[in-house]
Each structure stands twice: as C-alpha cells, then as structure tokens.
Amino acid sequence: MNLDVSSNWLKWDLTLQHATSSVPSFRLLNSLASLFHPPTHTRALTHTRTPMYRRRFKKKQETTFPDTIEGFGYVVKENGEIRHKEKDEKYEFEYIPKDRPYNEARYNAFINLVGDLVEQELQSAPLNFQKTIIPVNANPSTEPHTYIYMTPNAMTTSDKLLCLIPGNNTRIGQWTKRVMCDDNINSGSMVDVSLQALKKGYEVMILNPNGIYWYDNRAREAPPLTHMNFSMVPENEGPEAHCLYVFQHFISKCNAARIAMFTLGWGGHTLTELLNHDGDFFKKRVRAVAMADSTHSSDLLKGDDKRAWMRNHVVNWAVSSEPRGQPITDNRFGCDCLSSELEISDYTLPTCLDAMWKFIDIQMGDAEPEEVDDEITRPELLDEQEAELEEHLNVVSIG
C-alpha cells in the first residue's frame, strides 16, 4: 500500500472528525475550500486577466488645396491649354497613387478654379455676358436663386439668338470638364462657341440646368456628398424645370426672329420637353438645333407635327466607329444622326463644331446648301416623307 496515499486519507479523516465535533459548519466549508483553491492573491498571480482596450479613432483632418491654378503647379497658356509649369503635361489625376478619395477631392478643387476662370472670361470683353438672376423676383441677398448668362442685346435683338444647353454635371458655361483639362479650356467650355456666334451676328443665351442645388449660401451643380441639408432653387427643381422657366420668362419673350440652339447630352432631352410645351413657337422662330450625343427620344414627342419639325430642323452628332459625317441609322432620335468617329462622347461637340455650324448656317439662311459638306445634306426620301406627313395632317385637320 502506498504510504503517501494512506497518510493523505488519514489526514482527511482526522480533519473531518475534528471539524464535525468542535467547529461550526461554515468553518468546515471554508477549510475544505482552502484545500482545493489557492488563496485569492495566489489565484490573481496565476490567472491574470487580459485588459480590454477601446480603439481610439483619430479625427480626420480636413484636406486643404491651393486657391489658384498656379498653386497646383499649372498654368493656362495663351492658346487656352492647361499645362504643368515644369513638365508641360496635362493635368495629372493620380496625384497620390491608389488614393482615389484624395485625388477626386483635389480634382474637384482644381476644376472649380477652372470654372471660375471660364466665368471670368465669359463676363469679360469681347463676350461681355451679363448675369441674370432667376427666379426673376428672388432677393439674391436672402433667398435661394441661380442665374443664367446673356449677352447685352439677347432680349432686344430682332435678328438672331443662339441658346446653349449643356448636359449633366457641369457648371454654367461648360461643355465638358475633361476637354477643358486635357485639351483646351476654351473648346471644353462655351467660350469658343460664343466667340464664333458673335462673329456671325448672334446674341447668346447660356442656360444653367445643373446649378439648381442650394447650400453653403450659393447655387451649385450637384447635391452635397455629405448629409448636409440643401434645397432646390424655387421653380427650378430639375433640369427640365429650369429650361422651361428660362423659356417662359426669356426665350419666348425675346424679339429675335431667328433662333438656333446647341445642346449636349441631357440638354437634348430638355429641348424635346420645350418642343412639347410650345410647338408653335418652335415652328415659327427656331430654325435649327445642333445636338451632340443627345439622350432624347422622339417617342416622347406629343404629335406628328412636332416629330415632323424635329426631322427637318435637328441633327445629332453621336459617338460611332463609322467615318466622321457618315449617317447613322437610329430611329430613337427622330432626326438625322451623323457619326463623330469618336469613342469618347466628351470630345464630340468640340471636334464636330465646324460641321455643326455649317448645318446651322444653312438652316438659318446664312449659307447655301452647296457650300456645305455632304455630311449634312438630307436624303430626298426624307423630304418626300415630310410632304406625305404634312398632307396627312392637312386632311386630318380638314376632316
């Protein structure tokens, strides 16, 4: 028999006998517990608990950027190109590799400075655009408002007026941000078109369908990226509403006998809404609309007479792999469509601007069709279809 084991049992027996005969029961329990559990201070040493830590989030510091184009390291050349001061390169978006949020914030700050420069050029000689507040009865110092640009005699000229309607996500006076940064600030904005229009004897009106979001005490072309509260400019709650407001308060009230328009992207859709609103005005006074990569659909036009007007007065230059000026068959638009021979829509309008002007010159009666390239001549079949449609409308109206 193992002596160690027997001696242990003997100790247990004596302890129990003594405990049951001479001490209260709670002392017995404490004594027994001490045999199986070490003292509290010992247990603390052998079973140390791992402390818990709360992660501390560092407060994100607000990023600041230069307040001049030169501060970004770029200059605007005399020909309108924006290039790096030392490298003579285009704007570099990937300033910090793999940090898209920072690069986007930096680009937005840069393009805002470019937008300031464009508006300064529009308001300077020889263009001399004037800012017109809308709504017309808004108090600029206390109420939400936006604005459009008009040359001094846009409302009073009895001759020709040119209206410019941009696409989405651009500030007033701009066609495309990419072209302004990569190619030329004048061709990417409405400066080139406006200068050419003045030489041709036009007054010009620039619409502002994106500058309708009011926050930070000014109108902006997009809603805020944060949860900041914002409101819409009254009576201009969307691009279509803005264009309709400008049409009702300015375009329809101007004295110009002949009106032409340039539209880009969604601007083409807003034009079809205006055509639906007042088709008679378009028939009498709007001679030509040159579109670039329009998003409109002729199915939304209300009435065959409006579709007939569009077929005879509108041409859309669109992205395509076909040779430039080649007709494109696309029945969605209800008008002639010509190829821009481009893959990126941003470049359609500045690249095809000369052809667009030629089309407008013919429609306005300022040029003979023989002087224009074949790319904008209309098929004879279209004229026959138009004659049939007009005859049909006459029969319907008589009946």
FENNOR-V192274 format. One record per residue. N is the residue number from 1. SS is DSSP state (H for helix, E for strand, C for the rest). PHI is phi in whole degrees, -180 to 180 (* if undefined). OMEGA is omega in whole degrees, 0 to 359 (none if undefined). Layout:
n = {N | N}
ss = {SS | SS}
phi = {PHI | PHI}
omega = {OMEGA | OMEGA}
This chain:
n = {1 | 2 | 3 | 4 | 5 | 6 | 7 | 8 | 9 | 10 | 11 | 12 | 13 | 14 | 15 | 16 | 17 | 18 | 19 | 20 | 21 | 22 | 23 | 24 | 25 | 26 | 27 | 28 | 29 | 30 | 31 | 32 | 33 | 34 | 35 | 36 | 37 | 38 | 39 | 40 | 41 | 42 | 43 | 44 | 45 | 46 | 47 | 48 | 49 | 50 | 51 | 52 | 53 | 54 | 55 | 56 | 57 | 58 | 59 | 60 | 61 | 62 | 63 | 64 | 65 | 66 | 67 | 68 | 69 | 70 | 71 | 72 | 73 | 74 | 75 | 76 | 77 | 78 | 79 | 80 | 81 | 82 | 83 | 84 | 85 | 86 | 87 | 88 | 89 | 90 | 91 | 92 | 93 | 94 | 95 | 96 | 97 | 98 | 99 | 100 | 101 | 102 | 103 | 104 | 105 | 106 | 107 | 108 | 109 | 110 | 111 | 112 | 113 | 114 | 115 | 116 | 117 | 118 | 119 | 120 | 121 | 122 | 123 | 124 | 125 | 126 | 127 | 128 | 129 | 130 | 131 | 132 | 133 | 134 | 135 | 136 | 137 | 138 | 139 | 140 | 141 | 142 | 143 | 144 | 145 | 146 | 147 | 148 | 149 | 150 | 151 | 152 | 153 | 154 | 155 | 156 | 157 | 158 | 159 | 160 | 161 | 162 | 163 | 164 | 165 | 166 | 167 | 168 | 169 | 170 | 171 | 172 | 173 | 174 | 175 | 176 | 177 | 178 | 179 | 180 | 181 | 182 | 183 | 184 | 185 | 186 | 187 | 188 | 189 | 190 | 191 | 192 | 193 | 194 | 195 | 196 | 197 | 198 | 199 | 200 | 201 | 202 | 203 | 204 | 205 | 206 | 207 | 208 | 209 | 210 | 211 | 212 | 213 | 214 | 215 | 216 | 217 | 218 | 219 | 220 | 221 | 222 | 223 | 224 | 225 | 226 | 227 | 228 | 229 | 230 | 231 | 232 | 233 | 234 | 235 | 236 | 237 | 238 | 239 | 240 | 241 | 242 | 243 | 244 | 245 | 246 | 247 | 248 | 249 | 250 | 251 | 252 | 253 | 254 | 255 | 256 | 257 | 258 | 259 | 260 | 261 | 262 | 263 | 264 | 265 | 266 | 267 | 268 | 269 | 270 | 271 | 272 | 273 | 274 | 275 | 276 | 277 | 278 | 279 | 280 | 281 | 282 | 283 | 284 | 285 | 286 | 287 | 288 | 289 | 290 | 291 | 292 | 293 | 294 | 295 | 296 | 297 | 298 | 299 | 300 | 301 | 302 | 303 | 304 | 305 | 306 | 307 | 308 | 309 | 310 | 311 | 312 | 313 | 314 | 315 | 316 | 317 | 318 | 319 | 320 | 321 | 322 | 323 | 324 | 325 | 326 | 327 | 328 | 329 | 330 | 331 | 332 | 333 | 334 | 335 | 336 | 337 | 338 | 339 | 340 | 341 | 342 | 343 | 344 | 345 | 346 | 347 | 348 | 349 | 350 | 351 | 352 | 353 | 354 | 355 | 356 | 357 | 358 | 359 | 360 | 361 | 362 | 363 | 364 | 365 | 366 | 367 | 368 | 369 | 370 | 371 | 372 | 373 | 374 | 375 | 376 | 377 | 378 | 379 | 380 | 381 | 382 | 383 | 384 | 385 | 386 | 387 | 388 | 389 | 390 | 391 | 392 | 393 | 394 | 395 | 396 | 397 | 398 | 399}
ss = {C | C | H | H | H | H | H | H | H | H | H | H | H | H | H | H | H | H | H | H | H | H | C | C | H | H | H | H | H | H | H | H | H | H | H | H | C | C | C | H | H | H | H | H | H | H | C | C | C | C | C | C | C | C | C | C | C | C | C | C | C | C | C | C | C | C | C | C | C | H | H | H | C | E | E | E | C | C | C | C | C | E | E | E | C | C | C | C | C | C | C | C | C | C | C | C | C | C | C | H | H | H | H | H | H | H | H | H | H | H | H | H | H | H | H | H | H | H | H | H | H | H | H | C | C | C | C | C | C | E | E | E | E | E | C | C | C | C | C | C | C | C | C | C | C | E | E | E | E | E | C | C | C | C | C | C | C | C | C | E | E | E | E | E | E | C | C | C | C | C | C | C | C | E | C | C | H | H | H | H | H | H | C | C | H | H | H | H | E | C | H | H | H | H | H | H | H | H | H | C | C | E | E | E | E | E | C | C | C | C | C | C | E | E | E | C | C | E | E | E | C | C | C | C | C | C | C | C | C | C | E | E | C | C | C | C | C | C | H | H | H | H | H | H | H | H | H | H | H | C | H | H | H | C | C | C | C | E | E | E | E | E | E | E | C | H | H | H | H | H | H | H | H | H | H | H | H | C | H | H | H | H | H | H | H | E | E | E | E | E | E | E | C | C | C | C | C | H | H | H | C | C | C | H | H | H | H | H | H | H | H | H | H | E | E | E | E | E | C | C | C | C | C | C | C | C | E | C | C | C | C | C | C | C | C | E | E | E | E | C | C | C | C | C | H | H | H | H | H | H | H | H | H | H | H | H | H | H | H | H | H | H | H | C | C | C | C | C | H | H | H | C | C | H | H | H | C | C | C | H | H | H | H | H | H | H | H | H | H | H | H | H | H | H | H | H | H | H | C}
phi = {* | -73 | -69 | -63 | -64 | -64 | -66 | -65 | -62 | -64 | -63 | -60 | -65 | -65 | -63 | -66 | -62 | -67 | -67 | -75 | -102 | -127 | -131 | -64 | -67 | -69 | -70 | -60 | -65 | -64 | -67 | -65 | -65 | -69 | -72 | -98 | -122 | -69 | -56 | -61 | -67 | -69 | -63 | -65 | -75 | -89 | -127 | -72 | -81 | -75 | -66 | -98 | -117 | -98 | -68 | -101 | -89 | -75 | -67 | -69 | -81 | -72 | -81 | -115 | -129 | -60 | -104 | -139 | -63 | -63 | -64 | -80 | 95 | -123 | -136 | -101 | -75 | -62 | -84 | 97 | -77 | -103 | -136 | -65 | -62 | -101 | -89 | 57 | -113 | -67 | -59 | -99 | -73 | -79 | -69 | -115 | -55 | 63 | -122 | -63 | -57 | -66 | -64 | -68 | -64 | -67 | -64 | -63 | -64 | -68 | -70 | -65 | -67 | -64 | -62 | -60 | -66 | -62 | -66 | -62 | -68 | -64 | -86 | -97 | -66 | -91 | -76 | 57 | -64 | -114 | -83 | -119 | -77 | -135 | -58 | -65 | -100 | -75 | -93 | -60 | -83 | -132 | -122 | -59 | -161 | -134 | -159 | -126 | -116 | -140 | -71 | -53 | -110 | -61 | -87 | -105 | -62 | -99 | -103 | -121 | -130 | -114 | -108 | -117 | -123 | -80 | -90 | -85 | 61 | -129 | -80 | -57 | 87 | -119 | -95 | -150 | -67 | -62 | -66 | -61 | -79 | -88 | -114 | -159 | -66 | -80 | -76 | -78 | -107 | -94 | -66 | -60 | -59 | -68 | -63 | -66 | -64 | -62 | -65 | -89 | 91 | -93 | -95 | -129 | -128 | -110 | -84 | -135 | -70 | -98 | -81 | -125 | -100 | -104 | -162 | 56 | 64 | -161 | -86 | -130 | -90 | -153 | -68 | -68 | -79 | -96 | -88 | -62 | -70 | -147 | -134 | -97 | -64 | -55 | 65 | -138 | -77 | -167 | -56 | -66 | -65 | -63 | -64 | -65 | -62 | -65 | -62 | -69 | -96 | -131 | -60 | -70 | -103 | -75 | -95 | -62 | -82 | -128 | -125 | -126 | -142 | -114 | -133 | -132 | 57 | -64 | -58 | -66 | -67 | -62 | -65 | -64 | -66 | -66 | -63 | -64 | -70 | -148 | -63 | -64 | -62 | -64 | -64 | -84 | -128 | -92 | -92 | -156 | -134 | -102 | -109 | -126 | 47 | -70 | -109 | -77 | -137 | -68 | -64 | -85 | -74 | -102 | 118 | -66 | -66 | -72 | -66 | -65 | -61 | -64 | -65 | -101 | -129 | -129 | -131 | -116 | -92 | -129 | -62 | -167 | -89 | -69 | -57 | -60 | 88 | -71 | -61 | -115 | -88 | -152 | -73 | -65 | -86 | 70 | -151 | -64 | -124 | -122 | -77 | -93 | 56 | -131 | -100 | -113 | -67 | -56 | -96 | -61 | -65 | -64 | -74 | -100 | -60 | -61 | -66 | -65 | -66 | -63 | -61 | -65 | -58 | -67 | -64 | -83 | 84 | -96 | -152 | -85 | -57 | -65 | -83 | -107 | -62 | -62 | -65 | -120 | -79 | -100 | -65 | -64 | -60 | -65 | -63 | -64 | -63 | -64 | -62 | -63 | -66 | -64 | -64 | -63 | -64 | -64 | -63 | -62 | -68 | -70 | -68}
omega = {182 | 185 | 180 | 181 | 181 | 179 | 177 | 178 | 179 | 179 | 178 | 183 | 179 | 180 | 181 | 179 | 181 | 182 | 184 | 185 | 192 | 184 | 176 | 185 | 182 | 175 | 176 | 181 | 178 | 180 | 179 | 181 | 181 | 178 | 184 | 183 | 178 | 178 | 185 | 182 | 177 | 181 | 179 | 180 | 185 | 182 | 181 | 180 | 179 | 181 | 178 | 181 | 176 | 182 | 178 | 180 | 177 | 178 | 183 | 181 | 180 | 181 | 177 | 181 | 178 | 181 | 175 | 177 | 178 | 178 | 175 | 181 | 183 | 177 | 174 | 181 | 181 | 180 | 177 | 179 | 174 | 184 | 178 | 185 | 184 | 185 | 183 | 181 | 177 | 180 | 181 | 181 | 184 | 182 | 173 | 184 | 174 | 176 | 186 | 179 | 179 | 182 | 178 | 178 | 179 | 179 | 180 | 178 | 180 | 184 | 175 | 177 | 176 | 178 | 176 | 181 | 178 | 181 | 176 | 180 | 179 | 184 | 181 | 176 | 8 | 185 | 175 | 175 | 178 | 181 | 179 | 184 | 172 | 358 | 188 | 181 | 182 | 174 | 186 | 183 | 185 | 188 | 175 | 181 | 172 | 183 | 172 | 177 | 175 | 171 | 191 | 186 | 184 | 182 | 188 | 182 | 178 | 185 | 190 | 176 | 176 | 178 | 182 | 181 | 183 | 175 | 184 | 168 | 176 | 178 | 181 | 179 | 183 | 170 | 184 | 180 | 183 | 181 | 179 | 183 | 187 | 188 | 186 | 182 | 182 | 180 | 177 | 176 | 180 | 181 | 181 | 181 | 183 | 178 | 178 | 180 | 180 | 179 | 180 | 176 | 180 | 156 | 189 | 175 | 180 | 179 | 186 | 187 | 180 | 183 | 187 | 180 | 187 | 171 | 186 | 174 | 175 | 177 | 181 | 187 | 179 | 177 | 181 | 180 | 180 | 180 | 179 | 177 | 176 | 177 | 177 | 177 | 182 | 180 | 178 | 188 | 178 | 179 | 180 | 180 | 178 | 182 | 178 | 179 | 180 | 178 | 184 | 186 | 185 | 187 | 183 | 182 | 179 | 183 | 185 | 179 | 182 | 183 | 174 | 182 | 167 | 175 | 177 | 173 | 182 | 176 | 176 | 177 | 179 | 178 | 179 | 176 | 177 | 178 | 176 | 184 | 184 | 181 | 181 | 179 | 180 | 181 | 184 | 194 | 180 | 185 | 187 | 173 | 177 | 182 | 174 | 180 | 183 | 178 | 184 | 175 | 180 | 178 | 181 | 178 | 185 | 177 | 179 | 180 | 178 | 177 | 178 | 178 | 181 | 182 | 184 | 187 | 185 | 171 | 180 | 174 | 189 | 176 | 182 | 176 | 178 | 178 | 183 | 181 | 179 | 178 | 178 | 178 | 178 | 186 | 181 | 189 | 179 | 179 | 176 | 177 | 181 | 182 | 174 | 183 | 181 | 177 | 183 | 187 | 181 | 187 | 185 | 186 | 180 | 181 | 184 | 186 | 181 | 179 | 179 | 178 | 179 | 177 | 180 | 180 | 179 | 183 | 181 | 180 | 181 | 179 | 177 | 181 | 182 | 182 | 186 | 179 | 181 | 187 | 181 | 174 | 186 | 179 | 179 | 181 | 181 | 178 | 179 | 178 | 179 | 179 | 179 | 181 | 178 | 178 | 179 | 180 | 178 | 179 | 180 | 182 | 179 | 182 | none}
